[in-house]
Amino acid sequence: MAKTPLKKKEREKKKNLTERLKREALYSMPLQKENYLFIAIGFAVILLGYLLIGIERDVDGFLSLNVSPILIIGGFIWIIYAILYKPKSNDNFTNASSQ
């Protein structure tokens, strides 16, 4: 009979843990800090592509026809990758950024 209170406590502890994990999963951010950094890099690349189009006033220029479209499309592809990317561990990125 001494084991039953321990089992009840263990069950209650497991139940509380699962409820806490469910609440954390419900209110957690869908993307990590690393994802937002990658998205910002993608926006910067897209902005650079549009700036290169604006800098070169010639419609038939090398930057306007060759470099800028590659940068813009690459930026959009990078943003898609950034949204779909799942970091392996949150601790690795925070430790590396604090050094």
N, C-alpha and C positions, 0 to 999 in steps of 0.2 A: 504494500500500500504506500510505501514511502516513494515509490517511483512515479506514481500517478501525478502528484503535484509538479514534479519536474517535467513530465511530459506535457502537462497543461501549459507550464511556463514556456517550454520550448515551442509548442504550437502557437501560443500567443506572440512569442517573439518572431517567429517566421511570418505570421499573419501581419504583424506590424511592419516588418521589413518589406513584404510584398506590396502592402498598401503605400508605403513611403516611396518605393521604386516606381509604382504606377503614377503617383503624384508628380514625381520628378520627371518622368517621361512625358507627362501631359504638359508640364510647364517649361520644359527645356527648349532651348533654341534649336531650330532645325539645322542651322549651319554653325560651324565653329569659327573662331577668329581667323584661322588660316584660310578658310573659304572666302571670307570677306576681303582679305588681303589679295587673294588671287583675282577676285572680281574687280577690285580697284586697279590692279595692274592691267587687266583687260580693257577697262574704260580708258586708262591712260594711253594704251596702244591705239585704240580707236580714235581718240582725240588727236594723237600724233598724226595718224593717217589723214584726218580731215584738215589738220593744220598744214600738212605738206601739200594738199590740193590747193589750199588758199594761198600759200606762199608763192607757188609757181603760177603766175598769171596765164601762162600759155596752156591752151587746152591740149595741145599735142606734145607736151613736155614729158620727159622721162619719169619724173616724180608723179605726175598726175595720172599717167597711163599704166605705169608698172609697179612702182613702190607703194603708193597709197592704197590701191585696192587690195594688195596682199596684206598690208598692215591692218586694214579694216576687217577683212574676212578673218584673218588670224586672231584679231581681238575678240570677235564674236565667238569663234571656236574656243578660245581660251576661257571666255566667260561660261560657256556651256560646260567645259571641263571643270571649272571652279565650282559650279553649282553641284555637279554630280560627284565631286571628289569627297571621299570620306577619310578623314585622318585616322591613322591606326591607333594613335594614343594621344590624348590631349596633353599629357605630362611632357612628352618629348618636345613639343613645340614651345610650351611655356618655359621649360628649362633652357632651351636654346636661345630664346629671345631675351631672357634675363641676364645672360652672360655678356 
